[in-house]
Amino acid sequence: MKKKVSIIIPVYNISEYIEECVKSLWNQTYNQLEIILINDGSTDNSGNICDELASKDKRIISVHKKNVGISEARNAGIDLASGEYLFFLDGDDYLENNTIEVLVRILEKNKADISAILKVGHSRITDEVIIGSSETMLYHLLNIPEVEMWGKLYKKKLFDNIRFPIGKKHEDLYILPTVIFGAEKIVVYHKGLYNYRVREDSIMGKLRNGDIKELVECCLFGIQNIKKISKNREYVLEIQK
């Protein structure tokens, strides 16, 4: 029997994109899905679109919250999720039709705790499959680099005691090392199956325009935190680099 994948989608003022995002889930070749839309206090028509989409598909849960930020929206999705696996999807992005099927297949085939693919257009697309321990694969993901929470399938149990940090930008980098170190085995398929959209008003869009202060703070946090999750001194030094 297929295991359920809970897909968590924060939504904030993306009325022109959210329908395309959800339609890419309707087109998935893997259909055992739970789609959780967390409307994070949108001031445009995004909330109404979420409700309309939910009325068309019983797999969709539409939740409305006051504007609390992407971390709290994702945390609310984790709390609601009933699937064995979790997948984070930004509401302005969309997936290739076989993305979820591929992630489930390589995770289960390799008895891994996390499986990952690359974004479309990534410079490291080779169709290569790389499997390793948490230490090996954190180093690999940092080097590619592919350090976003999206584009990866997680066993839900990895989040039993982990939540996204409130009030932080670049929240993915804050928790990804800790999540990875909770896994015994990780598999990465160098295939581009996640369509990532960079907008000028997004966090990454602002970063491209020179807003790097909070990214520097995040990296400094990571440099300090890695010493808490690994006792291998040589490995810690390599990761800090």
Phi and psi in degrees as a GROMACS rama.xvg file:
@    title "Ramachandran Plot"
@    xaxis  label "Phi"
@    yaxis  label "Psi"
@TYPE xy
-65.7701  140.123  LYS-2
-86.7439  148.549  LYS-3
-79.6136  137.58  LYS-4
-107.912  119.615  VAL-5
-90.8545  119.808  SER-6
-104.654  119.249  ILE-7
-104.248  121.246  ILE-8
-126.404  105.223  ILE-9
-71.932  140.251  PRO-10
-129.121  120.682  VAL-11
-145.158  108.225  TYR-12
50.6208  52.1603  ASN-13
-128.977  43.601  ILE-14
-59.2994  -27.2034  SER-15
-81.3952  -8.14339  GLU-16
-119.442  -27.7875  TYR-17
-63.1427  -34.2466  ILE-18
-66.6048  -41.3529  GLU-19
-62.0754  -39.3907  GLU-20
-59.8133  -50.8314  CYS-21
-68.6236  -37.1729  VAL-22
-61.4858  -31.8908  LYS-23
-67.2603  -22.5924  SER-24
-81.1584  -37.244  LEU-25
-60.2372  -29.6599  TRP-26
-88.9695  2.50777  ASN-27
-65.9469  141.423  GLN-28
-73.5707  -16.9013  THR-29
-103.933  116.722  TYR-30
-108.877  1.70699  ASN-31
-83.2391  74.4773  GLN-32
-121.465  151.323  LEU-33
-123.543  120.229  GLU-34
-109.19  112.695  ILE-35
-108.168  109.478  ILE-36
-96.8611  117.956  LEU-37
-107.092  98.6081  ILE-38
-75.5691  110.504  ASN-39
-92.7722  60.7958  ASP-40
66.6988  36.0305  GLY-41
-58.4378  143.999  SER-42
-104.687  -1.11533  THR-43
-100.538  -151.54  ASP-44
-91.9498  10.8762  ASN-45
-58.0166  -43.2644  SER-46
-61.5346  -42.6054  GLY-47
-64.866  -38.4093  ASN-48
-64.8462  -40.2321  ILE-49
-59.763  -45.3342  CYS-50
-63.9687  -39.7055  ASP-51
-64.9362  -42.0462  GLU-52
-64.0662  -39.9787  LEU-53
-64.6412  -32.0039  ALA-54
-69.218  -16.4474  SER-55
-98.5033  -10.0807  LYS-56
-150.619  116.177  ASP-57
-67.9347  -11.3292  LYS-58
-78.735  -11.5944  ARG-59
-95.0461  131.528  ILE-60
-110.729  123.064  ILE-61
-108.433  118.724  SER-62
-121.289  138.076  VAL-63
-115.688  128.7  HIS-64
-130.293  159.628  LYS-65
-67.1934  161.826  LYS-66
-67.1175  108.955  ASN-67
-122.793  -6.45597  VAL-68
101.008  163.335  GLY-69
-64.7814  -34.8749  ILE-70
-63.8708  -48.7449  SER-71
-67.3961  -33.4763  GLU-72
-63.8408  -45.3249  ALA-73
-64.6905  -40.5213  ARG-74
-61.684  -39.4982  ASN-75
-62.4046  -37.989  ALA-76
-65.702  -40.8326  GLY-77
-60.2706  -43.6226  ILE-78
-63.4403  -32.8689  ASP-79
-83.9358  -23.0222  LEU-80
-61.7921  134.727  ALA-81
-114.039  1.37214  SER-82
-81.4362  160.692  GLY-83
-74.589  -24.3418  GLU-84
-121.371  151.454  TYR-85
-118.374  144.888  LEU-86
-141.277  129.392  PHE-87
-100.699  130.157  PHE-88
-132.778  127.008  LEU-89
-76.2549  140.354  ASP-90
-68.8747  -10.8918  GLY-91
-102.488  5.44958  ASP-92
-105.279  175.815  ASP-93
-154.554  163.399  TYR-94
-111.097  153.009  LEU-95
-68.0875  155.97  GLU-96
-62.2394  -23.9836  ASN-97
-108.308  12.8442  ASN-98
-57.2452  -53.4007  THR-99
-66.7021  -40.6985  ILE-100
-59.5336  -43.7556  GLU-101
-63.1723  -44.6099  VAL-102
-63.4875  -43.2856  LEU-103
-64.7267  -44.1465  VAL-104
-62.0594  -47.6786  ARG-105
-72.8985  -29.1161  ILE-106
-66.716  -49.0287  LEU-107
-72.899  -38.815  GLU-108
-60.5254  -38.132  LYS-109
-98.6808  5.6793  ASN-110
50.3354  48.3024  LYS-111
-98.0179  168.695  ALA-112
-100.471  -23.9611  ASP-113
-138.539  136.605  ILE-114
-124.632  150.104  SER-115
-143.454  149.259  ALA-116
-125.491  176.904  ILE-117
-103.299  166.52  LEU-118
-80.8123  152.397  LYS-119
-59.7776  133.139  VAL-120
89.1775  0.306103  GLY-121
-62.0155  142.438  HIS-122
-71.258  -12.8359  SER-123
-106.448  20.3241  ARG-124
-69.976  120.35  ILE-125
-140.429  -7.8742  THR-126
71.4387  7.29855  ASP-127
-73.163  145.138  GLU-128
-111.931  124.646  VAL-129
-120.032  129.95  ILE-130
-125.507  138.5  ILE-131
-170.416  -177.521  GLY-132
-76.6072  174.755  SER-133
-59.7028  -44.6961  SER-134
-61.5789  -48.8019  GLU-135
-60.3781  -44.2669  THR-136
-81.0178  -27.4269  MET-137
-64.136  -43.895  LEU-138
-60.4393  -42.0976  TYR-139
-64.3583  -46.7911  HIS-140
-65.4037  -35.1073  LEU-141
-68.4601  -34.2157  LEU-142
-78.5266  -26.1171  ASN-143
-60.5426  -50.7076  ILE-144
-91.5483  150.597  PRO-145
-149.908  75.0596  GLU-146
-112.164  14.6939  VAL-147
-80.7308  154.522  GLU-148
-71.908  -29.1771  MET-149
-73.9426  162.466  TRP-150
81.8014  10.1887  GLY-151
-134.4  144.72  LYS-152
-105.292  130.077  LEU-153
-121.289  140.654  TYR-154
-65.8442  132.434  LYS-155
-59.3543  -30.3112  LYS-156
-60.3153  -21.0611  LYS-157
-63.5699  -20.8863  LEU-158
-103.384  16.1233  PHE-159
-56.7628  -38.3352  ASP-160
-125.956  21.7559  ASN-161
-127.982  134.746  ILE-162
-137.775  159.985  ARG-163
-68.7314  143.982  PHE-164
-71.8857  134.339  PRO-165
-79.4579  137.053  ILE-166
78.5094  11.7615  GLY-167
-110.019  137.62  LYS-168
-83.952  163.183  LYS-169
57.3976  38.6804  HIS-170
-60.6455  -25.939  GLU-171
-60.7834  -47.6298  ASP-172
-65.0878  -26.2921  LEU-173
-67.2891  -36.2179  TYR-174
-112.905  -14.2824  ILE-175
-56.7342  -46.0794  LEU-176
-57.9659  -40.1078  PRO-177
-66.8917  -41.4017  THR-178
-62.4565  -45.4441  VAL-179
-61.9825  -39.194  ILE-180
-73.1498  -8.58524  PHE-181
-85.1983  -7.1085  GLY-182
-99.3279  147.202  ALA-183
-89.6165  -35.7969  GLU-184
-140.712  139.885  LYS-185
-132.561  140.502  ILE-186
-124.702  132.66  VAL-187
-121.543  122.95  VAL-188
-102.872  117.872  TYR-189
-79.6367  59.3267  HIS-190
-122.225  133.167  LYS-191
-83.0926  103.619  GLY-192
-128.797  2.06099  LEU-193
-117.37  121.979  TYR-194
-93.4097  107.453  ASN-195
-101.869  129.933  TYR-196
-110.08  122.363  ARG-197
-95.4984  119.449  VAL-198
-108.596  150.15  ARG-199
-63.5234  -28.7702  GLU-200
-93.9287  4.60069  ASP-201
-84.0325  168.776  SER-202
-59.0552  -43.6384  ILE-203
-71.8972  -30.7811  MET-204
-64.6697  -42.1944  GLY-205
-66.1568  -35.1965  LYS-206
-63.0163  -40.4671  LEU-207
-63.2824  -26.0595  ARG-208
-92.662  12.7105  ASN-209
104.833  5.47412  GLY-210
-87.2569  85.7372  ASP-211
-113.175  -3.86652  ILE-212
-55.1882  -49.6229  LYS-213
-71.2369  -27.6195  GLU-214
-67.0441  -40.5317  LEU-215
-61.2273  -44.2579  VAL-216
-60.3392  -40.0841  GLU-217
-63.9145  -44.0405  CYS-218
-65.4983  -38.5455  CYS-219
-63.0409  -39.196  LEU-220
-60.4345  -44.837  PHE-221
-61.9451  -39.5302  GLY-222
-60.613  -40.4348  ILE-223
-75.873  -40.7232  GLN-224
-70.3662  -30.2491  ASN-225
-61.9079  -27.3803  ILE-226
-67.3533  -21.0521  LYS-227
-85.8028  -22.669  LYS-228
-108.077  -5.43044  ILE-229
-139.468  136.333  SER-230
-98.8984  -0.317394  LYS-231
-82.8999  103.795  ASN-232
-60.578  -44.7077  ARG-233
-62.8811  -41.5233  GLU-234
-63.7677  -44.6858  TYR-235
-57.3291  -43.7019  VAL-236
-62.8974  -39.7187  LEU-237
-66.8021  -41.8848  GLU-238
-65.8422  -40.1688  ILE-239
-61.3314  -36.8028  GLN-240
